[in-house]
Amino acid sequence: MSAVRQAPANAQEPGRPSKRGAHSGRWPLLAQPPGLVGYMVAVVLLELLLIPVLARTTQVNGRDLLVFAALLACGSVCIEATRRLGMPAGISRDLLSAWWLPVALLLPPVYALLAPIPLHIMLQLRVRATLLYRRVFTTAAVGLAGCTASIVFHEAVPDPLGRPAAWLVGDHGLMLLLAVGCAAMFAVVNTALVAVAARGCDPEARWRDVLWDRESLILDVVELCLGVLVAIACALTPALLLLALPPVVLLQRSLLHAQLQAAARTDDKTGLLNAAAWQREAGTEIGRAQRTHESLALLIVDIDHFKRVNDKHGHLVGDQVLVAVASTLRSQLREYDVIGRFGGEEFVVLLPHSDLAEAKRVAERLRVRVARMALPAENAMVSVTISIGVAIMRIHGDDLIELLAAADLALYRAKALGRDRVCLPAGNRLPGHPAGAAPAHSGGAAPAQAPAHSAGAAPAHSGGPPSAHSGAAPPSPHSNGTGPAHPNGTGPAHPAGITPAHPNGTAPVRPAGPAAVHPHGAAPAHPSHGDGPPPPDSPRPVDQGDP
């Protein structure tokens, strides 16, 4: 249980610029909030002070040293056996508690303080080097948790190795239940110490995210049971450790393999799903929504003027901005929402069971929370805004490609209108029709329309019933497919089946020449259908699109 649930960035509210940035390169701990620095230093100092205090009250004997060395050797074998697999970046879990717990239960408390030190040194040198202050803090947290459990257990069982049968089977198994309770205490204290540090590093994080989720809770239970079983075997005879070691190594390798598989699905910078993994998850959710006819929304989020942040403050600050934005977005979403990094400064969010109103509400909440975020960079505070494009299933598309295309168009629209806003696509794809196509009319044929004429002229209709455009004229009384004669008694005939509509029901007098007809008889996009951009003289509201 050596994992530090570390937040990747420290978001702060706007305020006085930080002066610690100049030291963050050589001393990363100084770049953290002062409260967090004080807390971590206090935990480490408490560990260092308890070691000599408890050492003076502990009687050292060869039996205890032998068991201590045997348990550390088993832990070292576990580390070396899994070293070739590697360890995923960020938060990772191991089964080293299977060896720390027996130390806490069977040996005096000072050994519980000392046991994590050599094993964490091996992890730092042989497996993966992480920030030194995090490694030191993790070591102290594990040591203090083990020391707490050891003190409580030894109050009831002063010499666990001297008379193992007395606490294993005596008192109707009450001492064995006490051992299980002390193991649970070890997990609770360790998690609490680390969770406070993680919360101090990322104040926006929810407590349930830095404490336990279902998966980590199950893993802790398995790990603690394994530790108690190893302690029982070691109490009977240390030789049984040779039988306990292979299954622990196998479980450790399986755990790391699962974590590495999960790491292959995530973006190493933000911890969100990468593009490929997000598309797989999103495709599954869209397929489910298609089968159940449930609502679903897709958001594309883009950080405004992100290149300016990199150019002005450097790429390291830009990376911190990416991580902070990702953390903020994740904290504002439901557990089953699917969020990923799509590349660069773009993020994608899939919102199952969300209609148009819910999607706009969520998108606006994300926009506001990111705008409130500020990060220290040398003598300045860095703030960013985001633009969001929203697409709704069965309104703007029926599959992932159509929804992505619609949300991307909405995002471009948000940027064109000034950024820092939420937008829908300018037009809706009506159900049952391909995007951009005019809907079928009651007569079964779409009206053929002429290009836009000057004021007062109306588009031409086919022989079918007129379209339902607002202000559309009734059909012309002429049924021979030709236009009326010009004043001199002659006039060109219009193409068959096309009679220009006129407000008074008669065809207008046209100059000599054929009437203008749209190529291939296709009707141009009309604003009332939302097919195409809105006319320049009637811009849409900033945060609205066609319903």
C-alpha positions in Angstrom: 0.0 0.0 0.0 2.8 2.4 -1.0 0.8 4.4 -3.4 0.6 8.2 -2.8 -2.7 9.4 -4.1 -1.0 12.5 -5.5 -2.8 15.3 -7.4 -0.9 16.2 -10.6 -1.4 19.9 -10.2 -2.1 22.4 -7.5 -4.9 24.7 -8.6 -5.4 27.9 -6.6 -7.9 30.6 -6.6 -6.9 34.0 -8.0 -5.0 36.0 -5.5 -1.5 37.4 -4.7 1.1 36.0 -7.2 3.3 33.2 -5.8 6.9 33.9 -5.2 8.0 30.3 -4.9 8.2 29.7 -8.7 11.9 30.6 -8.8 12.7 27.7 -6.4 10.4 25.1 -8.0 13.0 23.8 -10.4 15.6 22.8 -7.8 13.2 22.3 -4.9 9.8 21.0 -6.2 8.4 20.9 -2.6 8.7 24.6 -2.3 6.4 25.0 -5.3 3.5 23.5 -3.3 1.1 25.5 -1.1 2.6 26.5 2.2 0.0 24.5 4.2 0.8 21.3 2.3 4.6 21.8 2.8 4.1 22.3 6.5 1.9 19.2 6.8 4.3 16.9 4.9 7.3 18.1 6.9 5.4 17.5 10.1 4.6 13.9 9.2 8.2 13.2 8.2 9.5 14.8 11.4 7.1 12.8 13.6 8.4 9.6 12.0 12.1 10.7 12.6 11.3 11.7 16.2 9.5 8.4 17.1 12.3 6.2 15.9 14.9 7.1 18.6 12.1 7.4 21.2 10.8 3.9 20.6 14.3 2.4 20.0 15.3 3.3 23.6 12.3 1.3 25.0 12.8 -1.7 22.8 14.9 -4.7 23.8 16.7 -6.0 20.7 17.1 -9.7 20.3 18.2 -12.1 17.6 14.8 -13.6 17.0 13.2 -10.3 16.2 16.1 -9.3 14.0 15.9 -12.6 12.1 12.2 -12.2 11.4 12.6 -8.6 10.5 15.4 -9.5 8.0 13.3 -12.4 6.6 10.3 -10.2 5.9 12.4 -7.5 4.3 14.1 -10.1 2.1 10.7 -11.3 0.9 9.7 -7.7 0.1 12.9 -7.2 -1.8 12.3 -10.4 -3.8 8.8 -9.1 -4.7 10.3 -5.8 -5.9 13.0 -7.5 -8.0 10.6 -10.0 -9.4 8.3 -7.3 -10.7 11.0 -4.8 -11.7 11.0 -5.9 -15.4 7.3 -5.2 -15.7 7.9 -1.6 -14.7 5.5 0.6 -12.8 2.9 2.9 -14.3 3.5 6.6 -13.9 1.3 8.5 -11.4 -0.7 6.6 -8.8 0.3 2.9 -8.5 -0.4 0.1 -6.1 1.6 -2.8 -4.8 1.3 -5.6 -2.3 4.2 -4.6 -0.1 1.8 -4.4 2.8 1.9 -8.2 2.8 5.3 -7.8 4.4 4.8 -4.6 6.4 1.8 -5.8 8.2 3.6 -8.9 9.7 6.3 -6.5 10.9 3.7 -4.4 12.6 1.9 -7.3 14.2 4.8 -9.5 15.2 7.6 -7.1 16.1 7.9 -4.1 18.4 6.6 -0.8 17.0 10.1 0.6 16.2 10.5 -2.1 13.5 7.2 -0.9 11.9 8.8 2.6 11.6 11.9 1.2 10.0 10.5 -1.4 7.6 9.3 0.9 4.8 12.6 2.8 4.6 14.8 0.1 2.8 12.0 -1.1 0.6 11.2 2.4 -0.6 14.8 3.1 -1.3 14.8 0.0 -3.5 11.6 1.2 -5.3 13.3 4.6 -5.9 16.5 3.2 -7.2 15.5 0.0 -8.9 11.9 0.5 -10.2 10.9 4.0 -10.8 12.4 7.3 -9.5 9.7 9.7 -8.5 9.9 13.1 -6.8 12.0 12.7 -3.7 9.7 14.5 -1.3 6.8 12.3 -2.3 8.8 9.2 -1.8 9.9 10.4 1.6 6.4 11.4 2.7 5.0 8.0 1.5 7.6 6.2 3.6 6.8 8.2 6.7 3.0 7.7 6.2 3.4 3.9 5.9 5.7 3.9 8.9 3.4 5.9 11.1 0.4 3.7 10.1 2.3 0.5 10.9 3.5 2.0 14.2 0.0 2.9 15.3 -1.3 -0.7 14.5 1.7 -2.2 16.3 1.2 -0.2 19.5 -2.5 -1.2 19.7 -1.8 -4.9 19.0 1.1 -5.2 21.4 -1.0 -3.7 24.2 -3.1 -6.9 24.0 -0.5 -9.3 22.9 2.9 -8.3 24.4 5.0 -11.1 22.7 3.3 -12.4 19.6 6.3 -14.5 18.5 7.0 -16.0 22.0 3.6 -17.7 22.3 1.8 -17.7 18.9 -0.7 -20.3 19.9 -1.9 -18.0 22.7 -3.3 -15.4 20.3 -4.0 -17.5 17.3 -6.4 -20.0 18.9 -6.8 -18.7 22.5 -9.6 -16.6 23.8 -12.0 -18.0 21.2 -10.2 -16.3 18.4 -10.6 -12.8 19.9 -6.9 -11.9 19.5 -7.1 -13.0 15.9 -10.0 -10.6 15.3 -7.9 -8.0 17.0 -5.1 -8.6 14.5 -7.6 -8.1 11.6 -8.8 -4.9 13.3 -5.3 -3.6 13.6 -4.7 -4.4 10.0 -7.7 -2.3 9.1 -6.4 0.4 11.3 -3.1 0.3 9.4 -5.0 0.9 6.1 -7.2 3.7 7.5 -4.3 5.7 9.0 -2.2 5.3 5.9 -5.0 6.4 3.6 -6.0 9.3 5.8 -2.4 10.7 6.0 -2.0 10.4 2.2 -5.5 11.8 1.5 -4.9 15.0 3.5 -1.8 15.6 1.4 -3.6 14.9 -1.9 -6.4 17.2 -0.9 -3.9 19.9 0.0 -2.2 19.5 -3.4 -5.6 19.8 -5.2 -8.2 21.7 -3.2 -10.7 21.1 -6.0 -10.6 17.3 -5.6 -13.5 15.6 -3.9 -12.7 13.7 -0.7 -14.2 10.5 -2.1 -11.7 10.7 -5.0 -8.7 10.9 -2.7 -9.9 8.4 -0.1 -11.4 5.2 -1.5 -13.3 4.1 -4.5 -14.8 0.7 -4.9 -11.8 -0.8 -6.7 -9.2 0.5 -4.3 -11.3 -0.6 -1.3 -11.5 -4.2 -2.7 -7.8 -4.1 -3.3 -7.1 -2.9 0.3 -9.3 -5.7 1.7 -7.4 -8.4 -0.3 -4.1 -6.8 0.7 -4.9 -6.8 4.4 -6.1 -10.4 4.4 -2.9 -11.4 2.6 -0.9 -9.6 5.3 -2.7 -11.2 8.2 -2.2 -14.7 6.6 1.5 -14.0 6.1 1.7 -12.8 9.8 0.1 -16.1 11.0 2.4 -18.2 8.9 5.5 -16.3 10.1 4.3 -16.5 13.8 4.1 -20.3 13.5 7.6 -20.5 11.9 9.5 -18.1 9.6 10.2 -21.0 7.3 6.6 -20.8 6.1 7.6 -17.5 4.4 9.1 -19.7 1.6 5.6 -21.0 0.9 4.0 -17.6 1.2 6.4 -15.8 -1.1 5.5 -17.3 -4.6 1.7 -16.5 -4.4 2.4 -13.0 -3.2 4.9 -12.4 -6.1 2.3 -13.8 -8.6 -0.4 -11.5 -7.2 2.0 -8.6 -7.4 2.8 -9.2 -11.0 -0.9 -9.6 -11.9 -1.7 -6.3 -10.1 1.0 -4.4 -11.9 0.0 -6.0 -15.3 -3.5 -4.7 -14.8 -2.3 -1.2 -13.9 0.0 -1.1 -17.0 -3.0 -2.1 -19.1 -5.0 0.7 -17.6 -2.0 3.1 -18.1 -2.0 2.2 -21.9 -5.6 3.6 -22.0 -4.9 6.9 -20.3 -3.1 10.1 -21.3 0.1 10.2 -19.3 -0.1 13.9 -18.9 -3.6 14.4 -17.6 -4.7 11.0 -16.5 -7.8 11.1 -18.7 -8.6 8.5 -21.4 -6.5 8.9 -24.5 -8.1 9.5 -27.9 -8.3 5.8 -28.9 -9.6 4.6 -25.5 -12.2 7.4 -25.4 -13.5 6.5 -28.9 -13.9 2.9 -27.8 -15.8 3.9 -24.6 -17.9 6.5 -26.5 -18.8 4.0 -29.2 -20.0 1.6 -26.6 -22.2 4.3 -24.9 -23.6 5.5 -28.2 -24.5 1.9 -29.2 -26.3 1.5 -25.9 -28.2 4.8 -26.4 -29.2 3.7 -29.9 -30.7 0.4 -28.6 -32.5 2.0 -25.6 -33.5 5.2 -27.4 -32.0 7.3 -24.5 -30.7 10.8 -24.8 -27.0 11.5 -25.1 -24.8 14.6 -25.6 -21.2 15.1 -26.7 -19.0 18.1 -25.8 -15.7 19.2 -27.4 -13.8 21.5 -25.0 -10.9 23.7 -26.2 -8.6 25.9 -24.1 -8.7 29.4 -25.6 -5.4 30.9 -26.7 -3.4 28.1 -25.2 -0.4 28.9 -27.5 -0.1 32.2 -25.7 0.3 30.5 -22.4 3.1 28.3 -23.8 4.8 31.3 -25.5 4.6 33.6 -22.5 5.1 31.2 -19.5 6.8 28.2 -21.1 5.7 24.7 -21.8 6.1 23.5 -18.2 3.4 25.9 -17.1 1.4 25.0 -20.2 1.5 21.4 -19.0 0.3 22.4 -15.6 -2.6 24.3 -17.2 -3.6 21.2 -19.1 -3.5 19.0 -16.0 -5.4 21.6 -13.9 -8.1 21.9 -16.6 -8.4 18.2 -16.9 -8.7 17.8 -13.1 -11.4 20.6 -13.0 -13.4 19.0 -15.8 -13.3 15.6 -14.2 -14.4 16.9 -10.8 -17.5 18.4 -12.3 -18.7 15.3 -14.1 -20.6 12.2 -13.0 -18.8 9.0 -12.5 -20.2 7.4 -15.6 -19.5 10.4 -17.9 -16.8 9.6 -20.4 -14.0 12.2 -20.6 -10.8 12.1 -22.6 -8.0 14.2 -24.0 -8.5 14.4 -27.8 -5.1 15.9 -28.5 -3.3 19.2 -27.8 -5.5 21.4 -25.7 -8.8 19.7 -26.8 -10.9 17.5 -24.5 -14.0 15.5 -25.3 -16.9 14.6 -23.0 -19.7 12.1 -23.5 -22.8 12.7 -21.3 -25.1 9.7 -21.3 -28.7 10.2 -20.3 -28.4 14.0 -21.1 -30.8 16.0 -23.2 -30.2 19.4 -24.7 -31.0 21.4 -21.5 -28.8 19.2 -19.3 -25.9 19.3 -21.8 -26.0 23.1 -21.9 -26.2 23.3 -18.1 -23.2 21.0 -17.7 -21.2 22.7 -20.4 -21.8 26.1 -18.8 -20.8 24.8 -15.4 -17.5 23.5 -16.8 -16.8 26.8 -18.5 -17.4 28.8 -15.3 -15.3 26.5 -13.1 -12.3 26.6 -15.5 -12.6 30.4 -15.7 -12.3 30.6 -11.9 -9.1 28.5 -11.9 -5.7 30.2 -11.5 -2.2 28.7 -11.4 1.0 30.4 -10.0 3.7 31.0 -12.6 6.7 32.9 -11.2 5.4 36.3 -10.4 2.0 36.0 -12.1 -1.2 34.0 -11.9 -2.2 32.1 -15.1 -5.9 32.0 -15.9 -7.5 30.5 -19.0 -11.0 30.2 -20.5 -12.5 27.4 -22.6 -14.9 27.3 -25.5 -17.3 24.3 -25.8 -19.2 22.9 -28.7 -22.3 20.8 -27.9 -24.0 18.2 -30.1 -27.0 16.1 -29.2 -27.8 12.6 -30.4 -30.7 12.4 -32.9 -30.7 16.1 -33.3 -27.2 16.7 -34.7 -26.2 13.1 -35.5 -26.9 9.5 -35.0 -23.3 8.1 -34.6 -20.0 9.1 -33.2 -18.6 10.6 -36.4 -21.6 12.8 -37.0 -21.7 13.9 -33.3 -18.0 14.8 -33.4 -18.4 16.7 -36.6 -21.4 18.6 -35.3 -19.7 19.4 -32.0 -16.5 20.5 -33.8 -18.6 22.9 -36.0 -20.2 24.3 -32.8 -16.7 24.8 -31.3 -15.6 26.8 -34.3 -18.8 28.8 -34.0 -18.0 29.6 -30.4 -14.5 30.7 -31.3 -15.8 32.8 -34.2 -18.2 34.5 -31.8 -15.5 35.5 -29.4 -14.5 32.4 -27.4 -15.2 31.7 -23.7 -18.8 30.5 -24.4 -20.9 27.4 -25.1 -22.4 27.0 -28.6 -24.6 24.5 -30.5 -24.2 23.9 -34.2 -25.8 26.5 -36.4 -28.2 24.0 -37.9 -29.9 20.8 -36.9 -29.9 17.6 -38.8 -33.6 16.7 -38.7 -34.4 13.1 -37.7 -34.5 10.8 -40.7 -32.6 13.1 -43.1 -29.0 13.3 -43.9 -27.3 16.4 -42.7 -27.8 19.3 -45.1 -30.8 17.8 -47.0 -34.1 19.5 -47.2 -37.0 17.6 -45.6 -39.5 15.9 -47.7 -42.7 17.8 -48.4 -46.2 16.5 -48.3 -46.3 16.0 -52.0 -43.3 13.7 -51.9 -40.9 16.0 -53.7 -38.7 18.7 -52.4 -39.4 22.1 -54.0 -36.8 23.4 -56.4 -35.8 26.8 -55.4 -34.0 29.5 -57.3 -31.1 31.4 -55.7 -31.9 34.3 -53.5 -33.5 37.1 -55.5 -33.8 40.7 -54.7 -36.4 41.9 -52.2 -39.8 40.8 -53.0 -38.8 37.9 -55.3 -39.6 34.4 -54.1 -38.0 31.1 -55.0 -39.5 28.9 -57.6 -41.5 25.8 -56.7 -42.1 22.6 -58.5 -45.3 21.1 -59.5 -45.7 19.6 -56.0 -47.3 21.3 -53.1 -45.7 24.4 -51.8 -43.2 24.2 -48.9 -44.1 25.3 -45.5 -41.7 28.3 -45.5 -43.0 31.2 -43.6 -44.4 33.7 -46.1 -44.4 31.2 -49.0 -46.7 32.1 -51.8 -49.6 30.0 -53.2 -49.0 28.1 -56.4 -49.4 29.9 -59.7 -52.7 29.3 -61.5 -50.7 28.5 -64.6 -50.6 24.8 -65.1 -48.9 24.4 -68.4 -45.4 24.9 -67.0 -44.8 28.1 -68.8 -44.7 31.6 -67.5 -47.1 34.4 -68.7 -46.5 36.3 -71.8 -44.6 39.6 -71.7 -46.4 42.7 -72.6 -45.5 42.4 -76.3 -47.1 39.0 -76.4 -44.0 37.0 -76.4 -41.9 35.7 -73.6 -39.6 32.8 -72.9 -41.2 29.7 -71.4 -40.0 28.6 -68.0 -38.6 25.1 -67.6 -41.3 22.5 -67.4 -42.8 22.2 -64.0 -41.3 25.4 -62.6 -43.5 28.4 -62.1 -42.2 31.3 -60.1 -44.4 32.1 -57.1 -45.7 35.6 -56.6 -47.5 37.1 -53.6 -50.7 37.8 -55.6 -50.8 34.3 -57.1 -49.5 35.4 -60.6 -46.1 35.0 -62.0 -44.1 38.2 -62.2 -43.0 39.7 -65.4 -39.4 38.7 -66.0 -36.9 40.0 -68.5 -36.1 38.0 -71.5 -34.2 34.9 -70.8 -34.8 31.7 -68.9 -35.7 31.7 -65.2 -32.8 31.0 -62.8 -33.0 27.4 -61.6 -30.7 25.9 -58.9 -28.3 23.4 -60.3 -29.6 19.8 -60.4 -32.9 21.1 -59.0 -31.6 21.0 -55.4 -33.1 23.4 -53.0 -30.6 25.8 -51.3 -30.5 25.8 -47.6 -33.3 27.8 -46.0 -32.9 29.5 -42.7 -36.0 28.0 -41.3 -34.6 24.5 -41.6 -31.3 25.4 -40.0 -29.4 23.8 -43.0 -26.4 26.1 -43.2 -25.2 29.1 -41.4 -27.7 31.8 -40.3 -28.1 34.8 -42.5 -25.7 37.7 -41.6 -28.5 40.1 -40.7 -29.9 37.8 -38.1 -27.1 36.4 -35.9 -28.0 33.7 -33.4 -27.6 34.2 -29.6 -24.1 33.3 -28.3 -25.1 30.3 -26.3 -28.0 29.1 -28.3 -28.5 27.0 -31.4 -31.4 25.5 -33.1 -33.4 23.4 -30.6 
